[in-house]
Each structure stands twice: as structure tokens, then as C-alpha cells.
Amino acid sequence: MKENKLNKNKYISEDEGAGLAAPIIDLLSSSLLIVLSLWVIHESIKLKIPDNNFFTAPALLPIITASSLIIMLLIILKKSIGNFNKNNAKNLFKTIDYNKNLISPIILFFYIYSLTSFSFSYELDFYYFELLIGPFLIFTTLSTSIFLFIYWRKKVYICISVSFLWSLFLSIVFYNFFNIPLPGN
């Protein structure tokens, strides 16, 4: 009966479809990710700005991304501190699905391997933007789709659509606005 109560959405993390998310997990993961984000900001500030042009600074995107991540993580951290219960934290390891956690690094390994092993590029003009179809767009769409299907638990076509749109957005932004070459292109 006690386990049944845990599965009734008592703990909801940043995504309700992800299932049980105990406050101890949110507490630990948000704390570690805040530290990592602060380190990214620290290292990004060290980078030199070419031609004293702030908009071409290589650290601009990492600083913006890490800052927005810190804001979201602080909200999760605050909620996890408010919902923390020592008794439920002890039963945490009984509720974790270890199969998902073991397959994720394997998927990530093949994603990185694919980005570093394949090199091709097809340019498409899309209004005023150029779209590069290459390993980044293809393998990011595939791996993100798999992760979304595993953790988000939505239908396959929804996972592929969200993944493709996100990968397409990243490709256009990195290549057209920041002039950053994509892996494999």
C-alpha cells in the first residue's frame, strides 16, 4: 500500500511523464547541476572576445544557457527542499528503474561516436537562412528521440517531431546566428 501511494504522483519533478521523482533526487541533481553551470560560466568568462565585439563572443551562448539553467534549477531545488522526507529517501533505491539508467550512457556513447566518425554536409537555403543537413542534425534527432521515448513516455511520432524541431532549431541558430560549425559538417 505504501508503494502505491508513491506512484500516485506524490512527487512530481520537472516532467510529470517521467514518473516518480523523489525530492532527494531533485535535491542532489539540481545541486550538482548548479555547481556545473557555475563552472561553465566561470570558464566561459575566461575566453577572449575576438575584435572586442560582444556579439561574436564564443562564451555568450554558454553563459546564457548556464544562467537560464541555474534559474530553473533553483526553482527545482527550492521545491525539493520543501518536499524532502527522510523516510521516503531511504526507499529511493527500490523505486529506481536501473535499465533506463544503464542504457542512457550507451546511447550517449554512440551519439558522440557518430558525431566524431561521420563527416558530410548538404546545404539547403531556407528563406534567409542556410540549413546544413549533416551528422549533427541527423544523430541529434535520433538520439534525442530515443531519450524522449524512454523518459518522456510519449508516442514515437511525438518524440521524433519534438526532437527534430529542437535539432533543427539548434542547427539554424548555431550555424546562422553564431557562425559555429556543427560537428561532422
N, C-alpha and C positions, 0 to 999 in steps of 0.2 A: 504494500500500500504506500510505503514511503517513497519508493522509486516512481510510482505512478504520479505522485504529486510533483516530482521533479520534472516530469515530461509534460506537464500541463502549462508550459510557457511561463513558469515561475521566474525563470531567468531569461531575459531577452537581451542579446547583445546588439551590435550594430546591424545585424541582419536576422530577422525573425525566422527566415527559411533555413538558417544554419543549424537550428536545433538548440539543444541545451548549451548555454554559455554561462558557467558559474562565475560569480564575481571575482573569485581568486584568479581565474584565467585572464579576465579583463584587467585586473589589477596588475598582474605580472607582465602581461604582454604590452599594455599601454605604458607602463613604466619603462620597460626596455626600449620600446619604440620611441619614446620621448627622448631618452638618452641618445639613441642612434640618430634621431633627427637633429638634435643639438650638435652632435659631432659633424653631421653633414653640413650644417650651417657654418660651423667653425672652420671646416676645411674649405668650404666654398668662398668664404670671405678672404682666405689667403690667396686665391687665384688673382692673377693680374688682369686688369681691364685693358684690352687692346685699343689703342688710339684714343684713350680716355672717353670712349663712347659707352655710356651706361647701358644702352640697349643691345650692345653686342657682347656684353659681359658673359663669359661662359658660366658664371656662378648664378646668374639671375634665375634661371628655371629651378635649379636645386634649392635655392633659398626660398622661393615662393612655394614650392611643393612641400618642403620640410616645415615651413611656417604654418601652412594650412593643415598639415597632418598633425602638428602639435596642438592646434586649436581643437581639432576633433578628438584627439587622444585625451586631452584634459577633460572633456565632457564625459568620455567613457570612464576615465579614472575616477572622477567625482561620483558617478553613479555606482561604480563598483565598490567604492569605499562605503557608500550608504547602504548597499545591499549585502555587504560581507557578513558571513555567518561561519564561525569556526567549525561547527558540526557538519555542515554541508561540504565544507572544503576538504574534510577528511575522506568523504565518499567520492571525491572527484575522479580518482583513477578508475573506479568501477564504471563510470559513465562515458569514458572516452572511447571513441572508435579508432583503434590503432591502425586499422587497414588504410584509412584515408591518410593518416599522418605518415605512413610508410611509403605510400605511392607518390606523394607530392614531391619529395626530393628527386625521385626517379624522373618524373615529368619535367621538373626544372632542369635536371642534368641534360636530358635530350633536347630541351629548348635551347639551352646555351650551346650545346654541341652543334645543333643545326645552324644557329646564327653564325658560329665561327667556321663552320665547314663549307657552307654553300655561299656562292657569290654570283649573283646575277641581278639584272635590273631592267625593267621595262618602264619607260616614261609615258604617262598619259597626261594630256592637257585637259584640265577641268576648270572651265571659266578662266579665272586669272591665276589659278594655282596649278602646279605640277604635282602629279601623283606618281610616286615611284612604287611599282609593284616588284617586290623582291622578297628575300628571306624574312626581313623584319615583319612585313605586313602578313605574309602567309603563316609563318611559325608563331607569331604573337597571337594571331586569330585562333589557330589550332590549340595552342597550349592554354590560352585564356578560356576558350570554350570548354575544354576538358575540366579545368579548375572550377568554372562556374557550374558545370553539370554535377560535379562531385559534391561541392559545398553548398551551392545555392539551391539545388534540387528542383530546378525548373525544367520545362520541356526542352528537348535538344535544340529545336529551331529558335527558341528564345535565347538560349545560351550562345548559339552561333551568331545570331543577329546582334546581340549586345556586344559580344566580343569583336565582331567585325567592325561595328561602328566605332568602338573605342580605339581599335588598332588603326582604323582609317583616320580618325581624328589625330592620333599621335603622329602618324606618318606625315600628314599635311602640316601640322604645327611645327614639328621638328625640322622638316625639310624646307618649308616655305618661309616661316617666320624667324626661326633661329639659325637657319643655314647649318644645321648639324647633320652630318652624314649618318645614315642609318646603317646598322650592322648588315653586312653582306651586300650592300649596294655599291 
